Amino acid sequence: MLMLPALPSLATEKPGVASVIDLPKAGPRDRCPVCGMFPERYPDWAATVLFQDGHADHFDGAKDFFKYLYDMPKYASGRKREQITGMGVTGYYAAEMIDAQQALYVVGSDVLGPMGHELVPHPDMYDAEAFMRDHAAIKIVRFEDTSMEMMLGLDEGKFDWG
């Protein structure tokens, strides 16, 4: 499994709760670098990576966000992980951008995102467990517990990794 190093947070932290984070929103011309969809059309699923130079890449869901992080040479040519200053995903219930490294992700639920089976982000265990019960989900994972294998499995509707 490829390890994703932690980055400094752009928001104040509360133990056990992913902070709301201030990142640029996708515009009408922004395309997901992984799948080519327009993230602005899916604000409840959007994710964003912000670089030191102010450039932001936007995604139509957490799954494509993670695919991007796991294969930056393919999806972000010329950019390096060390240049990232912020990463956010949209929390499911409040629909606010939260710190991706602090979020909890529910997988294997009956809720589908714009690209099918998706990691559904939550700011805390309370929300993640409630979602898991309400939507027949299989597992809660943390940022550092994700893998490209997991993302590719989600594409195929498989939830039997690690």
N, CA, C and O of each residue as an XYZ file, in Angstrom:
648
protein
N       0.850     -1.170      0.000
C       0.000      0.000      0.000
C       0.900      1.239      0.000
O       1.835      1.325      0.796
N       0.629      2.174     -0.866
C       1.358      3.432     -0.920
C       0.912      4.321      0.217
O      -0.286      4.512      0.429
N       1.861      4.864      0.946
C       1.521      5.743      2.070
C       1.370      7.173      1.580
O       2.167      7.643      0.768
N       0.369      7.853      2.061
C       0.158      9.252      1.743
C       0.579     10.071      2.949
O      -0.051      9.975      4.002
N       1.645     10.889      2.824
C       2.100     11.671      3.974
C       1.117     12.766      4.342
O       0.387     13.286      3.498
N       1.117     13.100      5.621
C       0.229     14.142      6.129
C       0.708     15.514      5.672
O       1.901     15.735      5.462
N      -0.235     16.420      5.525
C       0.046     17.812      5.179
C      -0.467     18.703      6.286
O      -1.355     18.299      7.038
N       0.072     19.910      6.408
C      -0.474     20.820      7.419
C      -1.915     21.166      7.088
O      -2.277     21.300      5.919
N      -2.730     21.308      8.113
C      -4.144     21.619      7.931
C      -4.346     23.117      7.717
O      -3.586     23.930      8.243
N      -5.355     23.476      6.956
C      -5.706     24.872      6.719
C      -6.836     25.326      7.634
O      -7.418     26.388      7.414
N      -7.153     24.545      8.648
C      -8.274     24.881      9.534
C      -7.909     24.495     10.965
O      -6.966     23.742     11.207
N      -8.676     25.029     11.896
C      -8.447     24.661     13.289
C      -8.958     23.248     13.515
O      -9.941     22.823     12.908
N      -8.282     22.531     14.391
C      -8.620     21.132     14.598
C      -9.316     20.905     15.927
O      -8.968     21.510     16.941
N     -10.314     20.016     15.905
C     -10.961     19.504     17.109
C     -10.666     18.018     17.112
O     -10.852     17.358     16.090
N     -10.212     17.474     18.226
C      -9.905     16.042     18.253
C     -11.098     15.197     17.801
O     -12.213     15.358     18.297
N     -10.841     14.289     16.844
C     -11.875     13.375     16.378
C     -12.880     13.953     15.408
O     -13.825     13.266     15.019
N     -12.694     15.226     15.000
C     -13.628     15.863     14.076
C     -12.834     16.502     12.938
O     -11.902     17.270     13.177
N     -13.207     16.181     11.704
C     -12.557     16.797     10.549
C     -12.991     18.255     10.455
O     -14.183     18.563     10.457
N     -12.021     19.133     10.376
C     -12.288     20.568     10.315
C     -12.891     20.962      8.979
O     -12.580     20.377      7.942
N     -13.762     21.969      9.022
C     -14.227     22.594      7.791
C     -13.028     23.343      7.230
O     -12.318     24.023      7.970
N     -12.801     23.225      5.937
C     -11.602     23.767      5.317
C     -11.987     24.718      4.183
O     -12.947     24.470      3.454
N     -11.241     25.792      4.045
C     -11.522     26.804      3.040
C     -10.638     26.575      1.815
O      -9.449     26.894      1.824
N     -11.235     26.022      0.772
C     -10.534     25.768     -0.483
C     -11.347     26.349     -1.630
O     -12.559     26.521     -1.503
N     -10.690     26.656     -2.758
C     -11.443     27.174     -3.919
C     -12.497     26.173     -4.379
O     -12.291     24.961     -4.308
N     -13.607     26.685     -4.843
C     -14.668     25.835     -5.386
C     -14.432     25.629     -6.885
O     -13.825     26.468     -7.552
N     -14.906     24.532     -7.386
C     -14.809     24.244     -8.817
C     -15.660     25.239     -9.597
O     -16.752     25.614     -9.169
N     -15.148     25.652    -10.732
C     -15.882     26.532    -11.629
C     -16.453     25.742    -12.794
O     -16.216     24.539    -12.901
N     -17.210     26.409    -13.676
C     -17.879     25.709    -14.772
C     -16.930     25.077    -15.795
O     -17.331     24.173    -16.528
N     -15.692     25.538    -15.851
C     -14.731     24.971    -16.812
C     -13.794     23.938    -16.193
O     -13.038     23.281    -16.909
N     -13.837     23.790    -14.879
C     -12.964     22.819    -14.213
C     -13.437     21.407    -14.506
O     -14.625     21.102    -14.406
N     -12.492     20.552    -14.870
C     -12.782     19.142    -15.142
C     -11.981     18.283    -14.190
O     -10.850     18.618    -13.839
N     -12.563     17.186    -13.778
C     -11.854     16.218    -12.947
C     -10.692     15.656    -13.773
O     -10.917     15.134    -14.865
N      -9.457     15.753    -13.273
C      -8.319     15.246    -14.043
C      -8.301     13.728    -14.172
O      -7.534     13.194    -14.974
N      -9.121     13.023    -13.406
C      -9.148     11.568    -13.456
C     -10.178     11.075    -14.472
O      -9.865     10.224    -15.303
N     -11.402     11.601    -14.414
C     -12.470     11.065    -15.271
C     -12.997     12.042    -16.316
O     -13.694     11.634    -17.244
N     -12.671     13.336    -16.177
C     -13.110     14.324    -17.161
C     -14.467     14.944    -16.882
O     -14.903     15.818    -17.632
N     -15.153     14.514    -15.817
C     -16.456     15.103    -15.489
C     -16.266     16.518    -14.933
O     -15.145     16.927    -14.628
N     -17.355     17.249    -14.807
C     -17.340     18.625    -14.314
C     -17.760     18.648    -12.841
O     -18.951     18.546    -12.546
N     -16.810     18.781    -11.915
C     -17.123     18.737    -10.478
C     -18.127     19.785    -10.015
O     -18.844     19.552     -9.042
N     -18.197     20.925    -10.679
C     -19.151     21.962    -10.278
C     -20.584     21.432    -10.322
O     -21.440     21.896     -9.568
N     -20.843     20.482    -11.183
C     -22.182     19.904    -11.312
C     -22.535     18.964    -10.154
O     -23.692     18.570    -10.003
N     -21.535     18.606     -9.336
C     -21.730     17.659     -8.237
C     -21.177     18.234     -6.932
O     -20.289     17.636     -6.325
N     -21.691     19.391     -6.493
C     -21.115     20.047     -5.306
C     -21.210     19.215     -4.032
O     -20.387     19.381     -3.132
N     -22.187     18.331     -3.938
C     -22.323     17.499     -2.742
C     -21.289     16.380     -2.687
O     -21.177     15.691     -1.672
N     -20.538     16.193     -3.758
C     -19.526     15.137     -3.823
C     -18.124     15.695     -4.059
O     -17.156     14.937     -4.012
N     -17.989     16.978     -4.307
C     -16.728     17.573     -4.739
C     -15.584     17.367     -3.753
O     -15.782     17.302     -2.539
N     -14.386     17.267     -4.313
C     -13.138     17.219     -3.555
C     -12.150     18.139     -4.260
O     -12.266     18.374     -5.462
N     -11.181     18.659     -3.516
C     -10.237     19.630     -4.077
C      -8.838     19.401     -3.517
O      -8.665     19.065     -2.345
N      -7.851     19.590     -4.377
C      -6.440     19.624     -3.986
C      -5.916     21.006     -4.353
O      -6.071     21.449     -5.491
N      -5.297     21.689     -3.392
C      -4.741     23.023     -3.593
C      -3.223     22.955     -3.507
O      -2.665     22.351     -2.591
N      -2.559     23.587     -4.482
C      -1.098     23.604     -4.533
C      -0.542     24.947     -4.064
O      -1.260     25.945     -4.005
N       0.748     24.953     -3.732
C       1.433     26.152     -3.245
C       1.277     27.339     -4.178
O       1.173     28.477     -3.718
N       1.260     27.093     -5.479
C       1.177     28.192     -6.444
C      -0.251     28.700     -6.654
O      -0.478     29.561     -7.504
N      -1.210     28.180     -5.894
C      -2.604     28.616     -6.000
C      -3.444     27.787     -6.955
O      -4.667     27.928     -6.978
N      -2.819     26.931     -7.740
C      -3.573     26.064     -8.651
C      -4.366     25.042     -7.836
O      -3.867     24.504     -6.848
N      -5.592     24.783     -8.254
C      -6.425     23.780     -7.595
C      -6.931     22.781     -8.627
O      -7.322     23.159     -9.731
N      -6.920     21.516     -8.263
C      -7.559     20.482     -9.066
C      -8.803     20.039     -8.308
O      -8.782     19.889     -7.086
N      -9.881     19.832     -9.047
C     -11.176     19.492     -8.453
C     -11.645     18.141     -8.977
O     -11.340     17.752    -10.105
N     -12.392     17.438     -8.134
C     -12.826     16.078     -8.434
C     -14.314     15.939     -8.151
O     -14.865     16.648     -7.309
N     -14.957     15.022     -8.859
C     -16.396     14.802     -8.688
C     -16.690     13.798     -7.590
O     -17.839     13.383     -7.434
N     -15.690     13.397     -6.829
C     -15.886     12.494     -5.702
C     -14.566     12.122     -5.059
O     -13.499     12.321     -5.640
N     -14.649     11.580     -3.855
C     -13.447     11.198     -3.111
C     -12.675     10.075     -3.814
O     -11.449     10.019     -3.713
N     -13.365      9.193     -4.515
C     -12.687      8.080     -5.182
C     -11.683      8.596     -6.214
O     -10.539      8.142     -6.246
N     -12.104      9.538     -7.052
C     -11.181     10.093     -8.046
C     -10.098     10.941     -7.382
O      -8.966     10.975     -7.866
N     -10.419     11.619     -6.293
C      -9.430     12.363     -5.511
C      -8.305     11.420     -5.067
O      -7.129     11.752     -5.212
N      -8.657     10.250     -4.529
C      -7.636      9.303     -4.081
C      -6.875      8.698     -5.257
O      -5.661      8.513     -5.169
N      -7.558      8.389     -6.347
C      -6.848      7.866     -7.523
C      -5.774      8.862     -7.966
O      -4.658      8.470     -8.306
N      -6.112     10.125     -7.959
C      -5.192     11.207     -8.325
C      -3.978     11.199     -7.392
O      -2.838     11.250     -7.854
N      -4.223     11.135     -6.087
C      -3.116     11.148     -5.125
C      -2.213      9.930     -5.285
O      -0.998     10.034     -5.117
N      -2.793      8.779     -5.607
C      -2.005      7.563     -5.753
C      -1.273      7.472     -7.084
O      -0.374      6.644     -7.229
N      -1.632      8.297     -8.053
C      -0.944      8.266     -9.351
C      -0.776      9.683     -9.905
O      -1.237      9.988    -11.005
N      -0.115     10.539     -9.134
C       0.088     11.924     -9.571
C       0.875     12.042    -10.873
O       0.582     12.945    -11.656
N       1.862     11.180    -11.152
C       2.540     11.310    -12.452
C       1.573     11.193    -13.637
O       1.775     11.828    -14.672
N       0.538     10.390    -13.484
C      -0.448     10.225    -14.561
C      -1.437     11.389    -14.621
O      -1.749     11.882    -15.705
N      -1.933     11.833    -13.455
C      -3.026     12.803    -13.422
C      -2.609     14.243    -13.157
O      -3.387     15.165    -13.401
N      -1.392     14.449    -12.659
C      -0.926     15.808    -12.321
C       0.511     15.974    -12.792
O       1.403     16.267    -11.996
N       0.727     15.790    -14.062
C       2.061     15.823    -14.640
C       2.824     17.078    -14.215
O       2.322     18.196    -14.332
N       4.038     16.871    -13.723
C       4.885     17.993    -13.329
C       4.667     18.481    -11.909
O       5.429     19.314    -11.417
N       3.655     17.983    -11.255
C       3.377     18.396     -9.869
C       3.799     17.292     -8.916
O       3.823     16.112     -9.266
N       4.132     17.708     -7.702
C       4.588     16.758     -6.695
C       3.724     16.859     -5.447
O       3.151     17.908     -5.151
N       3.645     15.780     -4.740
C       2.854     15.703     -3.511
C       3.268     16.785     -2.505
O       2.426     17.344     -1.802
N       4.557     17.068     -2.447
C       5.084     18.061     -1.507
C       4.581     19.469     -1.809
O       4.670     20.344     -0.947
N       4.062     19.708     -2.991
C       3.549     21.025     -3.379
C       2.110     21.251     -2.929
O       1.605     22.369     -3.034
N       1.446     20.222     -2.434
C       0.055     20.339     -2.000
C       0.003     21.035     -0.652
O       0.730     20.677      0.274
N      -0.866     22.036     -0.553
C      -1.035     22.770      0.715
C      -2.395     22.524      1.357
O      -2.590     22.880      2.519
N      -3.329     21.935      0.645
C      -4.644     21.648      1.209
C      -5.385     20.597      0.404
O      -5.274     20.534     -0.821
N      -6.148     19.768      1.118
C      -6.952     18.730      0.476
C      -8.283     18.656      1.198
O      -8.330     18.509      2.419
N      -9.362     18.757      0.443
C     -10.675     18.708      1.058
C     -11.635     17.804      0.316
O     -11.533     17.616     -0.896
N     -12.578     17.244      1.076
C     -13.665     16.428      0.529
C     -14.964     16.977      1.112
O     -14.945     17.609      2.168
N     -16.062     16.753      0.457
C     -17.341     17.261      0.938
C     -17.999     16.242      1.864
O     -18.289     15.113      1.468
N     -18.230     16.669      3.114
C     -18.900     15.816      4.087
C     -20.333     15.557      3.651
O     -21.011     16.463      3.165
N     -20.791     14.335      3.822
C     -22.080     13.909      3.281
C     -23.273     14.667      3.850
O     -24.084     15.177      3.076
N     -23.411     14.760      5.151
C     -24.616     15.349      5.726
C     -24.631     16.871      5.666
O     -25.638     17.454      5.264
N     -23.548     17.524      6.053
C     -23.526     18.993      6.093
C     -23.170     19.603      4.743
O     -23.350     20.804      4.544
N     -22.671     18.796      3.817
C     -22.261     19.265      2.485
C     -21.285     20.437      2.577
O     -21.385     21.409      1.829
N     -20.331     20.322      3.516
C     -19.265     21.311      3.665
C     -17.938     20.653      3.346
O     -17.754     19.458      3.577
N     -17.001     21.451      2.805
C     -15.669     20.937      2.520
C     -14.937     20.719      3.844
O     -14.790     21.645      4.642
N     -14.481     19.488      4.066
C     -13.756     19.150      5.293
C     -12.358     18.648      4.933
O     -12.108     18.211      3.810
N     -11.471     18.719      5.894
C     -10.095     18.288      5.707
C     -10.071     16.801      5.343
O     -10.532     15.964      6.119
N      -9.544     16.478      4.182
C      -9.546     15.101      3.687
C      -8.744     14.160      4.568
O      -9.076     12.980      4.677
N      -7.690     14.669      5.198
C      -6.835     13.807      6.029
C      -7.487     13.462      7.357
O      -7.138     12.454      7.972
N      -8.420     14.273      7.805
C      -9.105     14.040      9.070
C     -10.436     13.313      8.889
O     -10.970     12.750      9.844
N     -10.967     13.324      7.683
C     -12.287     12.736      7.412
C     -12.271     11.225      7.612
O     -11.227     10.575      7.547
N     -13.452     10.698      7.853
C     -13.683      9.256      7.857
C     -14.490      8.951      6.597
O     -15.349      9.735      6.194
N     -14.206      7.805      5.982
C     -14.835      7.451      4.715
C     -15.594      6.137      4.871
O     -15.039      5.136      5.325
N     -16.869      6.153      4.489
C     -17.685      4.949      4.551
C     -17.737      4.349      3.148
O     -17.983      5.047      2.164
N     -17.500      3.038      3.079
C     -17.499      2.355      1.788
C     -18.514      1.210      1.793
O     -18.868      0.667      2.839
N     -18.963      0.867      0.594
C     -19.867     -0.267      0.431
C     -21.302      0.012      0.801
O     -22.025     -0.894      1.217
N     -21.730      1.263      0.656
C     -23.109      1.611      1.018
C     -24.037      1.515     -0.194
O     -23.611      1.228     -1.313
N     -25.315      1.765      0.071
C     -26.301      1.793     -1.010
C     -26.409      3.179     -1.654
O     -27.263      3.393     -2.514
N     -25.561      4.111     -1.251
C     -25.537      5.460     -1.826
C     -24.447      5.508     -2.895
O     -23.285      5.207     -2.621
N     -24.823      5.883     -4.096
C     -23.877      5.977     -5.205
C     -23.563      7.443     -5.497
O     -24.439      8.303     -5.406
N     -22.314      7.717     -5.847
C     -21.888      9.049     -6.247
C     -21.973      9.195     -7.754
O     -22.501      8.311     -8.430
N     -21.463     10.294     -8.293
C     -21.505     10.522     -9.739
C     -20.807      9.439    -10.565
O     -21.151      9.217    -11.726
N     -19.815      8.760     -9.952
C     -19.075      7.712    -10.657
C     -19.358      6.329    -10.071
O     -18.514      5.437    -10.151
N     -20.536      6.149     -9.487
C     -20.913      4.841     -8.961
C     -20.527      4.671     -7.505
O     -20.675      5.603     -6.714
N     -20.033      3.492     -7.135
C     -19.640      3.217     -5.749
C     -18.563      4.207     -5.344
O     -17.637      4.491     -6.104
N     -18.701      4.723     -4.143
C     -17.893      5.870     -3.728
C     -17.501      5.743     -2.265
O     -18.149      5.034     -1.496
N     -16.432      6.438     -1.891
C     -16.114      6.654     -0.481
C     -16.970      7.835     -0.056
O     -16.929      8.884     -0.698
N     -17.737      7.689      1.003
C     -18.631      8.755      1.447
C     -17.995      9.409      2.681
O     -17.923      8.788      3.741
N     -17.531     10.669      2.544
C     -16.808     11.337      3.633
C     -17.716     11.841      4.762
O     -18.845     12.278      4.540
N     -17.170     11.758      5.980
C     -17.852     12.244      7.178
C     -16.828     12.911      8.093
O     -15.667     12.503      8.121
N     -17.246     13.934      8.842
C     -16.301     14.649      9.707
C     -15.981     13.935     11.013
O     -14.971     14.239     11.647
N     -16.834     12.980     11.432
C     -16.601     12.330     12.726
C     -17.228     10.935     12.742
O     -17.993     10.561     11.853
N     -16.877     10.186     13.778
C     -17.348      8.806     13.898
C     -18.865      8.740     14.087
O     -19.508      7.811     13.597
N     -19.431      9.702     14.782
C     -20.880      9.722     14.996
C     -21.611      9.713     13.643
O     -22.481      8.874     13.412
N     -21.254     10.648     12.755
C     -21.892     10.713     11.439
C     -21.589      9.466     10.610
O     -22.476      8.929      9.946
N     -20.337      9.006     10.646
C     -19.947      7.840      9.852
C     -20.726      6.598     10.277
O     -21.202      5.844      9.429
N     -20.857      6.382     11.591
C     -21.589      5.214     12.069
C     -23.081      5.312     11.775
O     -23.712      4.309     11.441
N     -23.651      6.510     11.894
C     -25.070      6.695     11.567
C     -25.310      6.408     10.086
O     -26.275      5.730      9.732
N     -24.439      6.920      9.226
C     -24.559      6.678      7.789
C     -24.424      5.185      7.502
O     -25.175      4.621      6.706
N     -23.469      4.566      8.155
C     -23.229      3.133      7.943
C     -24.484      2.316      8.268
O     -24.855      1.417      7.513
N     -25.125      2.627      9.378
C     -26.362      1.919      9.760
C     -27.494      2.206      8.778
O     -28.219      1.297      8.375
N     -27.643      3.477      8.393
C     -28.763      3.881      7.548
C     -28.633      3.435      6.097
O     -29.626      3.356      5.374
N     -27.405      3.145      5.676
C     -27.189      2.871      4.248
C     -26.473      1.552      3.981
O     -25.775      1.413      2.977
N     -26.646      0.591      4.876
C     -26.149     -0.776      4.671
C     -24.691     -0.812      4.222
O     -24.332     -1.587      3.336
N     -23.855      0.024      4.830
C     -22.449      0.101      4.439
C     -21.630     -1.016      5.061
O     -22.077     -1.692      5.988
N     -20.438     -1.198      4.542
C     -19.592     -2.309      4.946
C     -18.474     -1.894      5.902
O     -18.157     -2.633      6.834
N     -17.874     -0.721      5.681
C     -16.658     -0.400      6.431
C     -16.433      1.107      6.517
O     -16.836      1.865      5.635
N     -15.778      1.523      7.602
C     -15.314      2.897      7.767
C     -13.797      2.874      7.687
O     -13.152      2.088      8.381
N     -13.220      3.726      6.847
C     -11.765      3.790      6.713
C     -11.279      5.226      6.916
O     -12.011      6.190      6.694
N     -10.043      5.332      7.336
C      -9.378      6.628      7.484
C      -8.557      6.909      6.227
O      -8.287      6.004      5.437
N      -8.169      8.152      6.051
C      -7.363      8.605      4.922
C      -6.185      7.661      4.685
O      -5.967      7.191      3.568
N      -5.432      7.393      5.746
C      -4.209      6.599      5.619
C      -4.474      5.116      5.373
O      -3.539      4.371      5.080
N      -5.722      4.672      5.483
C      -6.061      3.274      5.253
C      -6.554      3.000      3.839
O      -6.918      1.870      3.514
N      -6.567      4.023      3.002
C      -7.025      3.852      1.622
C      -5.886      3.305      0.770
O      -4.724      3.322      1.176
N      -6.235      2.824     -0.408
C      -5.241      2.317     -1.358
C      -5.811      2.412     -2.772
O      -7.021      2.539     -2.957
N      -4.936      2.348     -3.750
C      -5.398      2.325     -5.136
C      -6.219      1.053     -5.367
O      -7.201      1.081     -6.109
N      -5.828     -0.055     -4.742
C      -6.597     -1.301     -4.858
C      -8.044     -1.073     -4.421
O      -8.973     -1.572     -5.056
N      -8.233     -0.325     -3.343
C      -9.570     -0.026     -2.848
C     -10.353      0.780     -3.885
O     -11.522      0.490     -4.139
N      -9.715      1.791     -4.486
C     -10.402      2.637     -5.466
C     -10.808      1.828     -6.684
O     -11.924      1.972     -7.183
N      -9.915      0.982     -7.162
C     -10.227      0.157     -8.323
C     -11.304     -0.874     -7.992
O     -12.141     -1.192     -8.837
N     -11.287     -1.392     -6.773
C     -12.342     -2.307     -6.337
C     -13.695     -1.631     -6.322
O     -14.691     -2.217     -6.746
N     -13.738     -0.380     -5.826
C     -15.001      0.362     -5.821
C     -15.552      0.520     -7.235
O     -16.762      0.438     -7.447
N     -14.662      0.746     -8.203
C     -15.100      0.855     -9.600
C     -15.830     -0.395    -10.056
O     -16.738     -0.328    -10.884
N     -15.428     -1.538     -9.511
C     -16.018     -2.819     -9.906
C     -17.092     -3.300     -8.938
O     -17.634     -4.394     -9.100
N     -17.406     -2.471     -7.915
C     -18.402     -2.878     -6.933
C     -17.905     -3.946     -5.993
O     -18.702     -4.702     -5.438
N     -16.574     -4.026     -5.798
C     -15.971     -5.006     -4.897
C     -15.529     -4.321     -3.619
O     -14.940     -3.241     -3.647
N     -15.818     -4.957     -2.508
C     -15.515     -4.362     -1.205
C     -14.727     -5.320     -0.318
O     -14.829     -5.250      0.907
N     -13.942     -6.216     -0.917
C     -13.269     -7.262     -0.154
C     -11.751     -7.059     -0.034
O     -11.008     -8.037      0.058
N     -11.290     -5.818     -0.033
C      -9.860     -5.553      0.126
C      -9.520     -5.563      1.612
O     -10.393     -5.444      2.471
N      -8.200     -5.712      1.896
C      -7.609     -5.630      3.230
C      -8.549     -5.710      4.295
O      -8.165     -5.651      5.463
